[in-house]
Amino acid sequence: MKTSKIEWTEMTWNPSTGCNKVSAGCKFCYAETMAHRLQAMRAPGYDNGFEFTLMPDRLEMPKKIKKPTKFFVNSMSDLFHEKMPFEFLDSVFKTIEETPRHSYQILTKREDILISYFKEHSIPKNVWMGVTVEHAKTKNRIDSLRKVDANIRFLSIEPLIGPVGELNLSGIHWVIVGGESGPGARPMKPEWAEDVKRQCEEQNVAFFFKQWGAWGSDGVKRNKKANGRIFQGKEWNEEPLITKF
C-alpha cells in the first residue's frame, strides 16, 4: 500500500493482484506491465507476475492508516475478477466497513459479478463504486452500475479509445476521462472528451480530466507529462457532490 500518483485518489490498496483482458481497453494494460516489472524486481506479492493472486496479508492494511484517506482499491487487479472468492470479498468489505474514516474507490469491468455479489450484500456507505467505459460498446456497464445501491457511482472513461455517443448519466455522480499512455497508446480525439464533458454539464455530473496520455490535444505523440492535463484551458478536478455520509 503506497501513496498513489493517480490524480483522482490518494493511496492504493491491493488485496489481490493480477488480472486478464476482457475488453479493448485492456489491450495495453499498465498494471500488467508494472506487475511483470515488479516480478523481475522480486517485489513482495508479485511472484506470480500478473496471474490473479489473493493477498490475505494485506487485508488489514487500511486499519493502520489513521488519517482519513481515499483509497483506490485494486489498482493492480479487478476486485470482481472471475477467480475472486466471494468469501474473500466479504473480508475486503469487512475492512472497509470497519474503517469509515476512509473512502474506497472501486472500479470494475466485470459488471455481472458486481451485480451478483451485491444481490446478497450491501455496499458500505464509504464506497465509491465505478465501472470502466472505453467506447460506445461498453456503455452497458453504466446500466449495470445503476442497479447497485452505492452512495457514489462513477465512470472511468479511460482509456477513451472511441466516441461514447449519448450517455444516460442518471444516478451517476462523477465521470473521469483520460487518454491512453504507454508505447502502444491509441490516440484520444479531443472531440470525444469534449462530448463527454458537455454531457456531464448538461446532466449536472462532476467531471475530472485525468490526462491526455501519450497523444496531445494537437495529435502529436510525446511523453504524457509533456502533454499534461490542461483541457479547454484549465485542469478539471471536480469531485462528486455527495462526499459526506
N, C-alpha and C positions, 0 to 999 in steps of 0.2 A: 504494500500500500504506500503510495507516494503522492506528493503534490503533482498536479496534472498541468501539462502545457495546453490542454484542450480549453479553448477560450470560454466555453459556457459552463464549466464546472470548476471545482477546487481540488478534489482529490479523486483517485481511482481506487476501487476495491474489487478484487478479482477472486471470488470464492470458487471459481472454476476458470480454466483456461482452455484454449483450443476450440476449433470450430470447423465448418466445411461450407462450401459455397452453395447458396440456394437461389441466387438471382444475379442479374447482370451487374448490380452494384458491388458484388463481392469479387469481381474479376481481379482487381489489383489490391486485395485486402492488406491494409497497413499492418494489422495485427499479426497476420501470417508472416510477413517479412520480419517483424520485430521478434516474434516467437522463435524463429529459426536463428536469428542473431543472438538472442538470449541463450538458446540451447548451445550454440557454439562457445559462448562465454561461460557455460556451465552454471548459469544463474539458477538459484533455487526455484523449483516449480516448473521448469521447462525441460526436464529430462526427456519428455515425450514430444518435444517440438510443438507442433500445432495440433496434435491429437487431443481430442476432448478429454480433460482430466479434472477430477474433483480435487479441491484443495481444502479439506476439512480443518487444517491447522490455521486457516485464515478466517474462519467463521466469526471469531470473537474480536477481530482487529478493530472495528469501529468503536467498540466499547472503550478502547484505550485513549481515544481522542475526546477530550473534554470540551473543546471549543466547537460550537455549532458549525457544521461543515456540510457543503454539498458534495455528495459522493456520486460519481458515475460508476454504476455497478457493471462489472464485466466489460471493461474496455477491450479485453483480450479474448472475449468469448461471447456467447449468446446465452443469457440466463435460462432461456426456454428451449435450449437445444434438445434434439430428439433423445439424446442419451442421458439427459438430466433426470435423475430420480425425483419424483415428487416429494419423497421423504427428505431429501437434501434441500429442496426448495423450502420446505417447512422450516428447516433450520436457518436458512438465509433470512426468511421473513420474520422469524423469531428475533433474530438480532436487530432487524430493522424496527420492529415494534418496541424492543427494549431500549432503543436509543432515539426517543422522539425529538431530541435536540438537533438531530441531523436531518437533512433531506437527501433522498436517494433517487437518482435519475436512472431509469432503466429503459433500454432500447432493445427491440427485438425485430427480427424479420420473420419470426415464426408465430404469426398471429393466431393460428389454430391451437397451438399448445398453450398460448397465453389465455385464450378463452376457456380451454378445457380445465386448466388449473384453477382459474378463478370462479368456475361454476360451484366449487366446493369450498372456496376460501374467500376471505375479504381482503381487499387491498388496504394496507396500513395508510393512515392519513398523511404520513410524511413521505409517500412515494409519488414521484412524477413518472407516469407511465407513458412510453412513447413507442412509435414504430418508424421504420425507415421507409421512405418513398423516394425512389431514384428517378422515376419517369412515370408516364401515364399508366403503364401496365401494372404498376404496383399500388395504385390508388385504393384497391380493395382493402388494403391493410387499415386504411382510415376508418372504414365502416366497422371493421373488427374491433379497433381500439375503442370506438364509441360504445361498444357493448359491455365494456368493463367499467366498474364504478370507481374511478380514480378521481381524486380531488383535482389533480392536474394531469391533463393529457397533452402530449406534444408530438410533433413530427420532426424527424431529422431528414430533410430533403438534401441529402449529401451521400455520395457524390451525385450532384444533379447532372445526369448524362443525357437528358432529353426533356422536351416540354412536358409538363404535367397536365396541361389543359385546365378545365374548370374544376375547382375544388369546393367541396362542401365541408366547411370548417366548423359547423355547428358542434358544440361540445369540445372543441379543441382550443387550448389556451395559449399555445406557443408553437412557433414554427422556426426551425433553424435551417438555413440554406448555406451550402458550400460547394465549391468546385473540388475536383479530384486532384490529389498530389501524387508524387512518385514518378518513376521513369516512364511508365506506360500510360500516364494520365490522359484521360479523354477531356477535351475542352468543354467548358460550360459557357454557352452563349449568354451574353448579358440580358437579352430579351426574355430568356427562360426565368432568370432570377427576378427580373423586373415584374413579370407577370405574377409570380408568387407574392411578391411584396404588395402589389396592387390589391390582390385578393385578400391579403391579411388586413390591409387598411379598410377595405370595404366591409369586412366581417368582424372588425374590432378584435383582431388576434395579434398578440405580441410577435414581433419579427426580429430575428437575430441573424445577422450576416456573419458567418464564421470565417470564410476566406474565399479568395479567388482560386487558390490552388496553384497548380503548375502553369496554368494558362491565364494571362492577364486579361483585363477588360478590353485591351486592344488586340486580343487574339495572338499575342506573342508568348511563346513558351520560355519561362525563365524560373529561377528559384522562387518558391512560393512566398518567402519572406519579402522578396523584392516586389511581388505583386500585391502583397498586403491585404488589408481588409476594407479599404475605402470603397464604398458602394453608394452611388448617387451623391457623392460629395462628402460623405461622413461615415463613421463607424456606427453600425446599428447594433446596439447591445440591449434591446428591450427584453424584459423578462415577464413571465406570467403575472397577471394582475392578482391572482389568488396565490399568495405566498405565506399566509398565516393560517394555522389550523386550530 
